[in-house]
Amino acid sequence: MKLKLKICSSMFLLLLLNGCWDNKDINHRALPIAMGIAYDKGNYTVYLDIPKVSA
């Protein structure tokens, strides 16, 4: 009984681990050069400097 439970739970968990189906290659991402954080009256603002890359 315990073996069947372990096998069933392993199969269920295996379905959750479906891999990297929606990953993006690091070469196809725009990485920020600089990041700044400002705090004003309880609100945070994040500034990113992202370069424009040609196609």
C-alpha positions as CSV (number, residue, x, y, z in Angstrom):
1,M,0.0,0.0,0.0
2,K,2.8,2.4,0.9
3,L,4.6,1.6,-2.3
4,K,1.6,2.4,-4.4
5,L,1.2,5.7,-2.6
6,K,4.8,6.6,-3.2
7,I,4.5,5.7,-6.9
8,C,1.3,7.7,-7.3
9,S,2.7,10.7,-5.6
10,S,6.0,10.5,-7.6
11,M,4.0,10.4,-10.8
12,F,1.9,13.4,-9.8
13,L,5.1,15.4,-8.9
14,L,6.7,14.3,-12.1
15,L,3.8,16.0,-14.0
16,L,4.5,19.3,-12.2
17,L,8.1,19.3,-13.3
18,N,7.6,19.9,-17.0
19,G,10.9,21.6,-17.7
20,C,11.9,24.8,-19.3
21,W,9.2,25.2,-22.0
22,D,9.0,29.0,-21.8
23,N,12.7,29.9,-21.2
24,K,14.4,32.7,-23.1
25,D,18.0,32.5,-24.2
26,I,20.3,35.0,-22.4
27,N,21.4,36.3,-25.7
28,H,17.8,37.4,-26.6
29,R,17.3,39.5,-23.4
30,A,17.9,43.1,-22.8
31,L,19.9,43.4,-19.6
32,P,19.9,46.6,-17.6
33,I,23.2,48.6,-17.4
34,A,22.2,50.6,-14.3
35,M,19.4,50.5,-11.7
36,G,18.2,53.2,-9.4
37,I,15.7,53.2,-6.5
38,A,13.9,56.3,-5.2
39,Y,11.8,56.6,-2.1
40,D,9.2,59.4,-1.9
41,K,6.3,59.6,0.6
42,G,6.0,55.8,1.2
43,N,6.4,54.9,-2.5
44,Y,9.4,53.2,-4.2
45,T,10.2,54.0,-7.8
46,V,12.7,51.8,-9.7
47,Y,14.6,53.2,-12.7
48,L,16.3,50.9,-15.2
49,D,18.7,52.0,-17.9
50,I,18.3,49.4,-20.6
51,P,20.3,49.7,-23.8
52,K,18.7,49.6,-27.2
53,V,19.9,46.6,-29.2
54,S,19.7,46.2,-32.9
55,A,18.0,43.3,-34.5
